[in-house]
């Protein structure tokens, strides 16, 4: 491993990456030095979480009403991600575009470094 690797998953308000908002960040960073850092953060999306989304991930409006917004944590979260590679399930199609949309809404640059991306869903589809 030449770079830290982050396993990343978001729960959100919907399936459209340009309009959905993150309601939970789940991430584990495996660092080159062998240490591990984890994030499990509920996020206030600043909008109502549709019932259909809550049925999928179990996160309700009440659970996030007093949590920080993505904009409030965006600088530190982007810094934590900086320079890392990514692993995820359907992240190439969903999680990474959603992350970039949230970063831009927060006034930050989207992910702009070259990174390796391992999308387990793509691997699964190739195998089956």
The first five atom37 places (N, CA, C, CB, O) and aatype in JSON, in Angstrom:
{
  "aatype": [20, 20, 20, 20, 20, 20, 20, 20, 20, 20, 20, 20, 20, 20, 20, 20, 20, 20, 20, 20, 20, 20, 20, 20, 20, 20, 20, 20, 20, 20, 20, 20, 20, 20, 20, 20, 20, 20, 20, 20, 20, 20, 20, 20, 20, 20, 20, 20, 20, 20, 20, 20, 20, 20, 20, 20, 20, 20, 20, 20, 20, 20, 20, 20, 20, 20, 20, 20, 20, 20, 20, 20, 20, 20, 20, 20, 20, 20, 20, 20, 20, 20, 20, 20, 20, 20, 20, 20, 20, 20, 20, 20, 20, 20, 20, 20, 20, 20, 20, 20, 20, 20, 20, 20, 20, 20, 20, 20, 20, 20, 20, 20, 20, 20, 20, 20, 20, 20, 20, 20, 20, 20, 20, 20, 20, 20, 20, 20],
  "atom_mask": [
    [1, 1, 1, 1, 1],
    [1, 1, 1, 1, 1],
    [1, 1, 1, 1, 1],
    [1, 1, 1, 1, 1],
    [1, 1, 1, 1, 1],
    [1, 1, 1, 1, 1],
    [1, 1, 1, 1, 1],
    [1, 1, 1, 1, 1],
    [1, 1, 1, 1, 1],
    [1, 1, 1, 1, 1],
    [1, 1, 1, 1, 1],
    [1, 1, 1, 1, 1],
    [1, 1, 1, 1, 1],
    [1, 1, 1, 1, 1],
    [1, 1, 1, 1, 1],
    [1, 1, 1, 1, 1],
    [1, 1, 1, 1, 1],
    [1, 1, 1, 1, 1],
    [1, 1, 1, 1, 1],
    [1, 1, 1, 1, 1],
    [1, 1, 1, 1, 1],
    [1, 1, 1, 1, 1],
    [1, 1, 1, 1, 1],
    [1, 1, 1, 1, 1],
    [1, 1, 1, 1, 1],
    [1, 1, 1, 1, 1],
    [1, 1, 1, 1, 1],
    [1, 1, 1, 1, 1],
    [1, 1, 1, 1, 1],
    [1, 1, 1, 1, 1],
    [1, 1, 1, 1, 1],
    [1, 1, 1, 1, 1],
    [1, 1, 1, 1, 1],
    [1, 1, 1, 1, 1],
    [1, 1, 1, 1, 1],
    [1, 1, 1, 1, 1],
    [1, 1, 1, 1, 1],
    [1, 1, 1, 1, 1],
    [1, 1, 1, 1, 1],
    [1, 1, 1, 1, 1],
    [1, 1, 1, 1, 1],
    [1, 1, 1, 1, 1],
    [1, 1, 1, 1, 1],
    [1, 1, 1, 1, 1],
    [1, 1, 1, 1, 1],
    [1, 1, 1, 1, 1],
    [1, 1, 1, 1, 1],
    [1, 1, 1, 1, 1],
    [1, 1, 1, 1, 1],
    [1, 1, 1, 1, 1],
    [1, 1, 1, 1, 1],
    [1, 1, 1, 1, 1],
    [1, 1, 1, 1, 1],
    [1, 1, 1, 1, 1],
    [1, 1, 1, 1, 1],
    [1, 1, 1, 1, 1],
    [1, 1, 1, 1, 1],
    [1, 1, 1, 1, 1],
    [1, 1, 1, 1, 1],
    [1, 1, 1, 1, 1],
    [1, 1, 1, 1, 1],
    [1, 1, 1, 1, 1],
    [1, 1, 1, 1, 1],
    [1, 1, 1, 1, 1],
    [1, 1, 1, 1, 1],
    [1, 1, 1, 1, 1],
    [1, 1, 1, 1, 1],
    [1, 1, 1, 1, 1],
    [1, 1, 1, 1, 1],
    [1, 1, 1, 1, 1],
    [1, 1, 1, 1, 1],
    [1, 1, 1, 1, 1],
    [1, 1, 1, 1, 1],
    [1, 1, 1, 1, 1],
    [1, 1, 1, 1, 1],
    [1, 1, 1, 1, 1],
    [1, 1, 1, 1, 1],
    [1, 1, 1, 1, 1],
    [1, 1, 1, 1, 1],
    [1, 1, 1, 1, 1],
    [1, 1, 1, 1, 1],
    [1, 1, 1, 1, 1],
    [1, 1, 1, 1, 1],
    [1, 1, 1, 1, 1],
    [1, 1, 1, 1, 1],
    [1, 1, 1, 1, 1],
    [1, 1, 1, 1, 1],
    [1, 1, 1, 1, 1],
    [1, 1, 1, 1, 1],
    [1, 1, 1, 1, 1],
    [1, 1, 1, 1, 1],
    [1, 1, 1, 1, 1],
    [1, 1, 1, 1, 1],
    [1, 1, 1, 1, 1],
    [1, 1, 1, 1, 1],
    [1, 1, 1, 1, 1],
    [1, 1, 1, 1, 1],
    [1, 1, 1, 1, 1],
    [1, 1, 1, 1, 1],
    [1, 1, 1, 1, 1],
    [1, 1, 1, 1, 1],
    [1, 1, 1, 1, 1],
    [1, 1, 1, 1, 1],
    [1, 1, 1, 1, 1],
    [1, 1, 1, 1, 1],
    [1, 1, 1, 1, 1],
    [1, 1, 1, 1, 1],
    [1, 1, 1, 1, 1],
    [1, 1, 1, 1, 1],
    [1, 1, 1, 1, 1],
    [1, 1, 1, 1, 1],
    [1, 1, 1, 1, 1],
    [1, 1, 1, 1, 1],
    [1, 1, 1, 1, 1],
    [1, 1, 1, 1, 1],
    [1, 1, 1, 1, 1],
    [1, 1, 1, 1, 1],
    [1, 1, 1, 1, 1],
    [1, 1, 1, 1, 1],
    [1, 1, 1, 1, 1],
    [1, 1, 1, 1, 1],
    [1, 1, 1, 1, 1],
    [1, 1, 1, 1, 1],
    [1, 1, 1, 1, 1],
    [1, 1, 1, 1, 1],
    [1, 1, 1, 1, 1],
    [1, 1, 1, 1, 1],
    [1, 1, 1, 1, 1]
  ],
  "atom_positions": [
    [[0.84, -1.17, 0.0], [0.0, 0.0, 0.0], [0.89, 1.24, 0.0], [-0.96, 0.0, 1.21], [1.77, 1.37, 0.84]],
    [[0.65, 2.13, -0.93], [1.45, 3.35, -1.02], [0.73, 4.55, -0.45], [1.82, 3.62, -2.44], [1.36, 5.55, -0.1]],
    [[-0.6, 4.45, -0.34], [-1.4, 5.54, 0.22], [-2.41, 4.98, 1.21], [-2.11, 6.33, -0.91], [-2.76, 3.81, 1.15]],
    [[-2.86, 5.83, 2.1], [-3.94, 5.43, 3.0], [-5.15, 5.03, 2.17], [-4.3, 6.58, 3.99], [-5.39, 5.59, 1.1]],
    [[-5.91, 4.05, 2.67], [-7.09, 3.54, 1.97], [-8.3, 3.75, 2.86], [-6.92, 2.04, 1.6], [-8.33, 3.33, 4.02]],
    [[-9.31, 4.4, 2.31], [-10.54, 4.67, 3.06], [-11.68, 3.85, 2.48], [-10.89, 6.18, 3.02], [-12.01, 3.95, 1.3]],
    [[-12.29, 3.04, 3.35], [-13.53, 2.36, 3.01], [-14.65, 3.32, 3.38], [-13.68, 0.96, 3.76], [-14.76, 3.75, 4.53]],
    [[-15.49, 3.65, 2.41], [-16.42, 4.76, 2.55], [-17.85, 4.33, 2.25], [-16.02, 5.91, 1.63], [-18.09, 3.58, 1.3]],
    [[-18.79, 4.81, 3.07], [-20.21, 4.57, 2.8], [-21.01, 5.73, 3.36], [-20.68, 3.22, 3.41], [-20.76, 6.2, 4.47]],
    [[-21.98, 6.19, 2.58], [-22.88, 7.25, 3.02], [-24.3, 6.74, 3.03], [-22.76, 8.5, 2.12], [-24.68, 5.92, 2.2]],
    [[-25.08, 7.24, 3.97], [-26.53, 7.13, 3.92], [-27.02, 8.53, 3.59], [-27.15, 6.57, 5.29], [-26.4, 9.52, 3.97]],
    [[-28.14, 8.6, 2.87], [-28.56, 9.9, 2.36], [-30.07, 10.03, 2.31], [-27.97, 10.14, 0.98], [-30.82, 9.14, 2.71]],
    [[-30.49, 11.19, 1.78], [-31.91, 11.49, 1.65], [-32.53, 10.93, 0.38], [-32.12, 12.97, 1.69], [-33.76, 10.94, 0.24]],
    [[-31.72, 10.44, -0.55], [-32.27, 9.94, -1.8], [-31.22, 9.34, -2.7], [-32.99, 11.04, -2.52], [-30.07, 9.14, -2.29]],
    [[-31.6, 9.06, -3.94], [-30.71, 8.36, -4.86], [-30.08, 9.25, -5.93], [-31.46, 7.25, -5.53], [-29.16, 8.82, -6.62]],
    [[-30.55, 10.47, -6.08], [-29.99, 11.39, -7.07], [-28.81, 12.12, -6.45], [-31.07, 12.42, -7.58], [-28.97, 12.91, -5.52]],
    [[-27.61, 11.85, -6.97], [-26.39, 12.37, -6.32], [-26.29, 13.88, -6.33], [-25.18, 11.8, -6.99], [-25.64, 14.46, -5.46]],
    [[-26.92, 14.55, -7.29], [-26.85, 16.02, -7.34], [-27.77, 16.69, -6.35], [-27.18, 16.49, -8.73], [-27.55, 17.85, -5.99]],
    [[-28.8, 15.99, -5.89], [-29.77, 16.62, -4.99], [-29.85, 15.96, -3.62], [-31.12, 16.61, -5.62], [-30.29, 16.59, -2.66]],
    [[-29.43, 14.71, -3.51], [-29.48, 14.02, -2.21], [-28.51, 14.67, -1.25], [-29.15, 12.51, -2.37], [-27.53, 15.29, -1.66]],
    [[-28.81, 14.52, 0.04], [-27.93, 15.05, 1.07], [-27.49, 13.91, 1.98], [-28.65, 16.17, 1.89], [-28.26, 12.99, 2.27]],
    [[-26.26, 13.99, 2.42], [-25.71, 12.97, 3.32], [-26.34, 13.09, 4.7], [-24.17, 13.09, 3.41], [-26.44, 14.19, 5.25]],
    [[-26.76, 11.95, 5.28], [-27.27, 11.94, 6.65], [-26.38, 11.1, 7.57], [-28.69, 11.4, 6.66], [-26.51, 11.2, 8.79]],
    [[-25.5, 10.29, 7.0], [-24.54, 9.54, 7.82], [-23.28, 9.26, 7.01], [-25.16, 8.22, 8.33], [-23.34, 8.9, 5.84]],
    [[-22.15, 9.45, 7.68], [-20.85, 9.11, 7.11], [-20.31, 7.92, 7.88], [-19.85, 10.33, 7.17], [-20.2, 7.95, 9.11]],
    [[-20.0, 6.88, 7.15], [-19.33, 5.71, 7.73], [-18.02, 5.53, 6.98], [-20.23, 4.42, 7.65], [-18.04, 5.33, 5.76]],
    [[-16.91, 5.58, 7.67], [-15.62, 5.48, 6.98], [-14.57, 4.86, 7.9], [-15.15, 6.86, 6.5], [-14.54, 5.13, 9.11]],
    [[-13.73, 4.05, 7.3], [-12.58, 3.48, 8.01], [-11.35, 3.75, 7.17], [-12.76, 1.95, 8.28], [-11.31, 3.4, 5.99]],
    [[-10.35, 4.39, 7.78], [-9.1, 4.69, 7.08], [-8.02, 3.73, 7.57], [-8.68, 6.17, 7.31], [-7.66, 3.72, 8.75]],
    [[-7.51, 2.93, 6.63], [-6.37, 2.07, 6.91], [-5.13, 2.81, 6.44], [-6.51, 0.67, 6.2], [-4.93, 3.03, 5.25]],
    [[-4.31, 3.19, 7.4], [-3.14, 4.01, 7.09], [-1.94, 3.14, 6.74], [-2.81, 4.94, 8.26], [-1.81, 2.0, 7.18]],
    [[-1.07, 3.71, 5.93], [0.13, 3.01, 5.49], [0.96, 2.54, 6.69], [0.98, 3.92, 4.59], [1.62, 1.51, 6.62]],
    [[0.92, 3.3, 7.78], [1.71, 2.93, 8.97], [1.06, 1.82, 9.81], [1.92, 4.15, 9.83], [1.6, 1.44, 10.85]],
    [[-0.1, 1.31, 9.35], [-0.75, 0.21, 10.04], [-1.83, 0.62, 11.03], [0.25, -0.58, 10.75], [-2.53, -0.23, 11.56]],
    [[-1.97, 1.9, 11.27], [-3.01, 2.36, 12.19], [-4.34, 2.49, 11.44], [-2.62, 3.7, 12.84], [-4.38, 2.53, 10.21]],
    [[-5.41, 2.55, 12.22], [-6.75, 2.62, 11.67], [-7.5, 3.77, 12.34], [-7.52, 1.28, 11.86], [-7.4, 3.96, 13.55]],
    [[-8.24, 4.53, 11.54], [-9.1, 5.59, 12.06], [-10.51, 5.34, 11.53], [-8.59, 7.01, 11.64], [-10.69, 4.95, 10.38]],
    [[-11.51, 5.57, 12.39], [-12.89, 5.35, 11.99], [-13.72, 6.61, 12.18], [-13.5, 4.19, 12.78], [-13.47, 7.41, 13.09]],
    [[-14.72, 6.76, 11.32], [-15.69, 7.85, 11.45], [-17.09, 7.25, 11.3], [-15.45, 8.98, 10.39], [-17.36, 6.5, 10.36]],
    [[-17.94, 7.59, 12.23], [-19.36, 7.24, 12.16], [-20.1, 8.48, 12.63], [-19.72, 5.95, 13.04], [-20.25, 8.7, 13.84]],
    [[-20.56, 9.28, 11.68], [-21.08, 10.6, 11.99], [-22.47, 10.77, 11.41], [-20.14, 11.7, 11.46], [-22.67, 10.58, 10.21]],
    [[-23.43, 11.11, 12.25], [-24.74, 11.52, 11.75], [-24.65, 12.98, 11.33], [-25.85, 11.31, 12.84], [-23.97, 13.78, 11.97]],
    [[-25.35, 13.31, 10.24], [-25.26, 14.64, 9.64], [-26.67, 15.2, 9.45], [-24.49, 14.6, 8.29], [-27.56, 14.5, 8.95]],
    [[-26.88, 16.45, 9.84], [-28.14, 17.13, 9.6], [-28.16, 17.55, 8.13], [-28.32, 18.36, 10.56], [-27.34, 18.37, 7.72]],
    [[-29.09, 17.02, 7.32], [-29.09, 17.34, 5.9], [-29.72, 18.69, 5.57], [-29.82, 16.26, 5.15], [-29.72, 19.1, 4.41]],
    [[-30.25, 19.37, 6.57], [-30.89, 20.67, 6.38], [-32.13, 20.58, 5.49], [-29.91, 21.66, 5.79], [-32.52, 21.56, 4.86]],
    [[-32.72, 19.4, 5.45], [-33.99, 19.18, 4.75], [-34.63, 17.95, 5.37], [-33.78, 19.01, 3.19], [-34.0, 17.24, 6.15]],
    [[-35.86, 17.72, 5.02], [-36.56, 16.54, 5.53], [-35.99, 15.28, 4.89], [-38.07, 16.65, 5.27], [-35.72, 15.24, 3.69]],
    [[-35.83, 14.25, 5.69], [-35.44, 12.94, 5.16], [-36.74, 12.25, 4.73], [-34.64, 12.07, 6.24], [-37.62, 12.02, 5.56]],
    [[-36.87, 11.91, 3.45], [-38.09, 11.24, 3.02], [-38.3, 9.91, 3.76], [-38.05, 10.99, 1.5], [-37.34, 9.22, 4.11]],
    [[-39.57, 9.59, 3.99], [-39.92, 8.37, 4.69], [-39.29, 7.15, 4.01], [-41.44, 8.21, 4.74], [-38.8, 6.24, 4.69]],
    [[-39.3, 7.14, 2.68], [-38.75, 6.01, 1.93], [-37.26, 5.82, 2.22], [-38.97, 6.22, 0.43], [-36.78, 4.69, 2.32]],
    [[-36.52, 6.92, 2.35], [-35.1, 6.83, 2.67], [-34.91, 6.32, 4.1], [-34.41, 8.2, 2.5], [-34.06, 5.47, 4.35]],
    [[-35.69, 6.85, 5.02], [-35.61, 6.39, 6.42], [-35.9, 4.9, 6.54], [-36.58, 7.18, 7.3], [-35.3, 4.21, 7.36]],
    [[-36.84, 4.4, 5.72], [-37.14, 2.97, 5.74], [-35.93, 2.13, 5.33], [-38.32, 2.66, 4.82], [-35.76, 1.02, 5.81]],
    [[-35.1, 2.67, 4.44], [-33.93, 1.93, 3.96], [-32.83, 1.92, 5.01], [-33.4, 2.55, 2.66], [-32.3, 0.86, 5.34]],
    [[-32.47, 3.11, 5.55], [-31.3, 3.19, 6.44], [-31.63, 3.37, 7.91], [-30.44, 4.32, 6.01], [-30.74, 3.28, 8.75]],
    [[-32.89, 3.63, 8.24], [-33.28, 3.72, 9.64], [-32.96, 5.05, 10.32], [-32.63, 2.64, 10.39], [-33.12, 5.17, 11.53]],
    [[-32.5, 6.03, 9.56], [-32.16, 7.33, 10.14], [-33.34, 8.28, 9.95], [-30.86, 7.93, 9.5], [-33.83, 8.46, 8.84]],
    [[-33.79, 8.88, 11.05], [-34.97, 9.74, 11.02], [-34.58, 11.21, 11.19], [-35.96, 9.33, 12.1], [-33.46, 11.53, 11.58]],
    [[-35.53, 12.08, 10.88], [-35.32, 13.51, 11.06], [-34.97, 13.84, 12.52], [-36.56, 14.29, 10.62], [-34.14, 14.7, 12.78]],
    [[-35.61, 13.16, 13.45], [-35.35, 13.41, 14.87], [-33.91, 13.06, 15.24], [-36.32, 12.61, 15.74], [-33.3, 13.73, 16.07]],
    [[-33.37, 12.01, 14.62], [-32.02, 11.56, 14.95], [-30.94, 12.56, 14.51], [-31.75, 10.22, 14.32], [-29.86, 12.61, 15.1]],
    [[-31.23, 13.35, 13.49], [-30.21, 14.26, 12.95], [-30.5, 15.73, 13.24], [-30.09, 14.07, 11.46], [-29.71, 16.59, 12.86]],
    [[-31.6, 16.03, 13.9], [-32.0, 17.43, 14.09], [-30.95, 18.27, 14.83], [-33.3, 17.49, 14.84], [-30.83, 19.46, 14.56]],
    [[-30.21, 17.67, 15.76], [-29.21, 18.43, 16.52], [-27.77, 18.09, 16.11], [-29.39, 18.16, 18.01], [-26.82, 18.43, 16.82]],
    [[-27.61, 17.44, 14.97], [-26.28, 17.05, 14.49], [-25.69, 18.15, 13.61], [-26.35, 15.71, 13.7], [-26.43, 19.0, 13.11]],
    [[-24.37, 18.14, 13.41], [-23.75, 19.15, 12.54], [-24.19, 18.95, 11.09], [-22.21, 19.08, 12.65], [-24.52, 17.85, 10.67]],
    [[-24.19, 20.04, 10.34], [-24.46, 19.97, 8.91], [-23.2, 19.52, 8.19], [-24.97, 21.33, 8.35], [-22.1, 19.58, 8.75]],
    [[-23.35, 19.07, 6.95], [-22.17, 18.68, 6.18], [-21.24, 19.88, 6.03], [-22.57, 18.13, 4.79], [-20.02, 19.74, 6.12]],
    [[-21.8, 21.05, 5.79], [-20.96, 22.24, 5.63], [-20.11, 22.49, 6.88], [-21.83, 23.47, 5.33], [-18.96, 22.9, 6.76]],
    [[-20.66, 22.24, 8.06], [-19.92, 22.46, 9.3], [-18.73, 21.51, 9.44], [-20.85, 22.31, 10.49], [-17.73, 21.88, 10.06]],
    [[-18.82, 20.33, 8.89], [-17.73, 19.36, 9.02], [-16.93, 19.18, 7.74], [-18.28, 18.03, 9.46], [-15.97, 18.41, 7.71]],
    [[-17.32, 19.88, 6.68], [-16.76, 19.62, 5.36], [-15.26, 19.87, 5.26], [-17.46, 20.47, 4.35], [-14.56, 19.08, 4.63]],
    [[-14.77, 20.93, 5.86], [-13.33, 21.23, 5.75], [-12.51, 20.14, 6.42], [-13.0, 22.61, 6.39], [-11.55, 19.64, 5.84]],
    [[-12.88, 19.76, 7.63], [-12.11, 18.73, 8.34], [-12.27, 17.37, 7.67], [-12.55, 18.64, 9.82], [-11.32, 16.59, 7.62]],
    [[-13.48, 17.06, 7.15], [-13.69, 15.77, 6.5], [-12.89, 15.69, 5.2], [-15.19, 15.54, 6.22], [-12.25, 14.67, 4.92]],
    [[-12.91, 16.76, 4.4], [-12.15, 16.74, 3.15], [-10.66, 16.61, 3.45], [-12.42, 18.03, 2.33], [-9.94, 15.9, 2.75]],
    [[-10.19, 17.28, 4.48], [-8.79, 17.18, 4.88], [-8.44, 15.75, 5.29], [-8.49, 18.16, 6.05], [-7.36, 15.25, 4.97]],
    [[-9.35, 15.08, 5.99], [-9.14, 13.69, 6.42], [-9.05, 12.76, 5.23], [-10.28, 13.23, 7.36], [-8.32, 11.77, 5.26]],
    [[-9.8, 13.07, 4.17], [-9.79, 12.25, 2.95], [-8.59, 12.52, 2.05], [-11.06, 12.5, 2.17], [-8.2, 11.66, 1.26]],
    [[-8.0, 13.7, 2.18], [-6.98, 14.19, 1.23], [-5.89, 13.17, 0.94], [-6.35, 15.45, 1.78], [-5.25, 12.62, 1.84]],
    [[-5.69, 12.92, -0.35], [-4.6, 12.07, -0.8], [-4.82, 10.57, -0.67], [-3.4, 12.41, -0.07], [-3.92, 9.79, -0.99]],
    [[-5.99, 10.16, -0.22], [-6.25, 8.74, 0.01], [-6.83, 8.06, -1.23], [-7.2, 8.56, 1.18], [-7.34, 8.71, -2.14]],
    [[-6.73, 6.73, -1.24], [-7.45, 5.9, -2.19], [-8.77, 5.5, -1.53], [-6.61, 4.63, -2.6], [-8.94, 5.67, -0.32]],
    [[-9.71, 4.98, -2.34], [-11.04, 4.67, -1.82], [-11.47, 3.25, -2.17], [-12.06, 5.66, -2.36], [-11.12, 2.72, -3.22]],
    [[-12.22, 2.65, -1.27], [-12.89, 1.38, -1.5], [-14.33, 1.55, -1.03], [-12.17, 0.19, -0.75], [-14.59, 2.24, -0.05]],
    [[-15.27, 0.93, -1.75], [-16.68, 1.15, -1.46], [-17.52, 0.15, -2.22], [-17.1, 2.58, -1.83], [-17.0, -0.65, -3.0]],
    [[-18.82, 0.2, -1.98], [-19.78, -0.63, -2.71], [-20.69, 0.33, -3.47], [-20.61, -1.57, -1.73], [-21.48, 1.04, -2.86]],
    [[-20.57, 0.34, -4.78], [-21.3, 1.25, -5.67], [-20.87, 2.7, -5.49], [-22.8, 1.13, -5.42], [-21.61, 3.62, -5.83]],
    [[-19.69, 2.89, -4.97], [-19.19, 4.24, -4.71], [-18.82, 5.01, -5.96], [-18.02, 4.17, -3.82], [-18.95, 6.24, -5.98]],
    [[-18.37, 4.34, -7.0], [-18.03, 5.05, -8.23], [-19.27, 5.72, -8.83], [-17.41, 4.09, -9.25], [-19.19, 6.81, -9.4]],
    [[-20.42, 5.06, -8.69], [-21.66, 5.59, -9.25], [-22.44, 6.45, -8.26], [-22.53, 4.46, -9.72], [-23.21, 7.32, -8.68]],
    [[-22.25, 6.22, -6.96], [-23.09, 6.94, -5.99], [-22.29, 7.73, -4.94], [-23.98, 5.95, -5.29], [-22.38, 8.95, -4.89]],
    [[-21.52, 7.05, -4.11], [-20.91, 7.71, -2.96], [-19.95, 8.84, -3.35], [-20.17, 6.69, -2.12], [-20.01, 9.93, -2.79]],
    [[-19.07, 8.58, -4.3], [-18.11, 9.63, -4.69], [-18.79, 10.81, -5.39], [-17.04, 9.04, -5.6], [-18.45, 11.95, -5.08]],
    [[-19.73, 10.6, -6.33], [-20.44, 11.75, -6.88], [-21.24, 12.52, -5.83], [-21.37, 11.29, -7.99], [-21.3, 13.75, -5.86]],
    [[-21.86, 11.8, -4.88], [-22.59, 12.46, -3.8], [-21.64, 13.29, -2.95], [-23.33, 11.42, -2.92], [-21.94, 14.43, -2.61]],
    [[-20.5, 12.72, -2.6], [-19.49, 13.45, -1.82], [-19.07, 14.72, -2.55], [-18.27, 12.57, -1.55], [-19.03, 15.8, -1.94]],
    [[-18.77, 14.61, -3.83], [-18.35, 15.79, -4.59], [-19.44, 16.85, -4.64], [-17.95, 15.39, -5.99], [-19.14, 18.04, -4.53]],
    [[-20.69, 16.44, -4.81], [-21.8, 17.4, -4.82], [-21.9, 18.11, -3.47], [-23.14, 16.69, -5.15], [-22.12, 19.32, -3.43]],
    [[-21.75, 17.37, -2.38], [-21.81, 17.98, -1.04], [-20.63, 18.93, -0.81], [-21.83, 16.88, 0.05], [-20.8, 20.0, -0.23]],
    [[-19.45, 18.54, -1.27], [-18.29, 19.43, -1.11], [-18.51, 20.74, -1.87], [-17.0, 18.74, -1.62], [-18.25, 21.81, -1.33]],
    [[-18.98, 20.66, -3.09], [-19.22, 21.86, -3.9], [-20.3, 22.73, -3.24], [-19.64, 21.47, -5.34], [-20.16, 23.95, -3.19]],
    [[-21.39, 22.11, -2.74], [-22.43, 22.88, -2.04], [-21.87, 23.59, -0.82], [-23.58, 21.97, -1.61], [-22.37, 24.64, -0.41]],
    [[-20.82, 23.02, -0.23], [-20.2, 23.6, 0.96], [-19.15, 24.66, 0.6], [-19.56, 22.51, 1.8], [-18.52, 25.23, 1.49]],
    [[-18.95, 24.91, -0.69], [-18.0, 25.91, -1.12], [-16.58, 25.4, -1.25], [-18.01, 27.05, -0.17], [-15.64, 26.19, -1.32]],
    [[-16.4, 24.08, -1.29], [-15.07, 23.48, -1.4], [-14.88, 22.87, -2.78], [-14.86, 22.42, -0.31], [-15.83, 22.68, -3.53]],
    [[-13.63, 22.57, -3.08], [-13.31, 21.86, -4.31], [-13.73, 20.4, -4.17], [-11.81, 21.97, -4.65], [-13.63, 19.83, -3.08]],
    [[-14.21, 19.8, -5.25], [-14.46, 18.35, -5.2], [-13.13, 17.61, -5.07], [-15.24, 17.87, -6.46], [-12.07, 18.23, -5.11]],
    [[-13.2, 16.31, -4.93], [-11.98, 15.5, -4.87], [-11.19, 15.77, -6.14], [-12.32, 13.96, -4.72], [-11.68, 15.56, -7.25]],
    [[-9.95, 16.24, -5.98], [-9.18, 16.68, -7.15], [-7.81, 16.03, -7.25], [-9.02, 18.17, -7.11], [-6.97, 16.46, -8.04]],
    [[-7.58, 14.99, -6.46], [-6.31, 14.29, -6.57], [-6.55, 12.97, -7.3], [-5.67, 14.05, -5.17], [-7.67, 12.44, -7.31]],
    [[-5.49, 12.45, -7.91], [-5.6, 11.13, -8.52], [-5.67, 10.08, -7.43], [-4.4, 10.86, -9.48], [-4.88, 10.11, -6.48]],
    [[-6.61, 9.17, -7.56], [-6.76, 8.13, -6.55], [-7.15, 6.82, -7.22], [-7.8, 8.53, -5.49], [-7.7, 6.81, -8.32]],
    [[-6.87, 5.74, -6.53], [-7.35, 4.43, -6.94], [-8.7, 4.22, -6.28], [-6.33, 3.29, -6.55], [-8.92, 4.62, -5.14]],
    [[-9.59, 3.58, -7.01], [-10.93, 3.34, -6.5], [-11.29, 1.87, -6.71], [-11.96, 4.27, -7.19], [-11.26, 1.37, -7.83]],
    [[-11.62, 1.2, -5.62], [-12.04, -0.19, -5.69], [-13.53, -0.23, -5.38], [-11.22, -1.11, -4.7], [-13.94, -0.01, -4.23]],
    [[-14.33, -0.5, -6.4], [-15.78, -0.58, -6.22], [-16.16, -2.06, -6.21], [-16.54, 0.2, -7.36], [-16.13, -2.73, -7.24]],
    [[-16.5, -2.55, -5.04], [-16.79, -3.97, -4.85], [-17.99, -4.4, -5.7], [-17.05, -4.27, -3.37], [-18.04, -5.55, -6.14]],
    [[-18.94, -3.51, -5.93], [-20.08, -3.86, -6.77], [-19.61, -4.18, -8.19], [-21.11, -2.72, -6.8], [-20.11, -5.12, -8.81]],
    [[-18.67, -3.41, -8.71], [-18.14, -3.69, -10.05], [-17.41, -5.04, -10.07], [-17.19, -2.57, -10.5], [-17.52, -5.79, -11.04]],
    [[-16.67, -5.33, -9.02], [-15.98, -6.62, -8.94], [-17.0, -7.76, -8.91], [-15.07, -6.67, -7.69], [-16.84, -8.78, -9.59]],
    [[-18.04, -7.58, -8.11], [-19.07, -8.6, -8.0], [-19.72, -8.85, -9.37], [-20.14, -8.18, -6.97], [-19.92, -10.0, -9.77]],
    [[-20.05, -7.78, -10.07], [-20.69, -7.92, -11.37], [-19.77, -8.59, -12.39], [-21.13, -6.56, -11.9], [-20.24, -9.35, -13.24]],
    [[-18.49, -8.34, -12.31], [-17.55, -9.0, -13.21], [-17.46, -10.5, -12.92], [-16.17, -8.35, -13.09], [-17.27, -11.3, -13.84]],
    [[-17.58, -10.86, -11.67], [-17.48, -12.26, -11.27], [-18.76, -13.03, -11.58], [-17.15, -12.37, -9.8], [-18.71, -14.24, -11.83]],
    [[-19.89, -12.35, -11.55], [-21.19, -13.04, -11.72], [-21.92, -12.46, -12.89], [-22.05, -12.92, -10.45], [-23.03, -12.89, -13.2]]
  ]
}
